[in-house]
Amino acid sequence: MVLLEAMANGIPVVATSVGGVPAIVSSGKNGILVPPADPSRLLEAMQSVAGDGDLRKRLCARAADLIRQDYSVADWTRKVTRVYSATLQEWRRRNQ
């Protein structure tokens, strides 16, 4: 959620490529991904974003596009509702 919230608020994202992060952040397109446990790469990416206004604008614009297309409140509500519904159905199946 933090990545999505940052993207929705025009904050450029620099993150490590762990867990589900690469499913949201496309490195060089809507954010920058660095390998986990690599502080020098993290610093380089952060300095790059901080020092390059055009890069920041480009990343933020593409992140905003992603949020509008795939993570609107209505979309997010539908996705969460599907997960909860499936979980409830599974619970009912197991407890019959």
HELIX and SHEET records of a PDB file:
HELIX    1   1 VAL A    2  ALA A    8  1                                   7    
HELIX    2   2 VAL A   21  ILE A   24  1                                   4    
HELIX    3   3 PRO A   39  GLY A   51  1                                  13    
HELIX    4   4 GLY A   53  ASP A   70  1                                  18    
HELIX    5   5 VAL A   73  ARG A   94  1                                  22    
SHEET    1   A 2 VAL A  14  THR A  16  0                                        
SHEET    2   A 2 ILE A  32  VAL A  34  1                                        
END                                                                             
